[in-house]
Amino acid sequence: MQAWELQVERVDNGFLVRWWEEMEAGEFVEHKVVFESGEVDFGDHLALVSCLRFITEHFGLQGSKHDEMRILTSLDVNA
């Protein structure tokens, strides 16, 4: 089952995305993904782009390069 609620949190080293997934009736597992900014120029921006890309893929909204309404990131511009 896909989780339809994500929590995004700004942390010291980037961004944290967490959500709960129901495995069996009444049994839940917490998932966490950290998008680290690293020690590079614009590291926070790159971490945010990766975080937003993860969110669009999680919800199935990424589309293809032929979709007129696809969500672009700065990494897609040169593709």
N, C-alpha and C positions, 0 to 999 in steps of 0.2 A: 504494500500500500504506500502510495506517495504522500508525504507530509505536505499539506497545503498551507502550513504556517511556518515561517522561518523567523528567527530572531537574529538581527545583525547588531553587533556591538563593536565600538571602537576600542581597541586595546593598545597598550604601549608599543607593540611591535607590528601593528597592522589592524586587521579586522577579523572578528570571530563570527562565524555563522553557526547557529545551533538549532536543532529541531528534534522532536520526539517522533518515533515511529512505533506503531502498534504491531508487535510480532504475532501474538496470539491474544485471544480474548483476555483483556485485563493486564497484559504484559507489555510494558513499554521500554524502549531502549533510546537513550539520548545519543545523538550524533553531534559531533563538533568538527568544524573545519576552520583552520586558521590560514589567513592570507597574509603572509609576512611582508613587511615593507623593505627589509634589508638595509644595507648601508650604501645605497646608490642614490644618485640624484633622482628626484621625483619618485622615490621608493613608495611613499604613501599613495601617490596617484596610481602607480602600477599595481599596487596591492588592491586598491579600490576597483580598478578595471577588472582584475581577476575575480574579485568577489562578485561584482555585478554580472560578469559572464557566467559564473557558477549559478547565480540566482536565475538568470534567464534560461539556462540549460535545465536546471532543476524543475522549473515550471513548464518546460517544453516550448518556450517562446523564441528560441534562437533563430529559427527559419533557415533558409538557404540563401546563397548569394544572389539568387534570382527572385527572391521575395521582395516586393516593393516596400513593404512595411517592416522589414527585419530591423532588429535593434543592432546598431553599429557601435563598436568600441574603437578606440584610437588604434588598436592593433589590427583592425579590419580595414582601415582606410587604404593601406598600401597593397592589400590582397587583391 
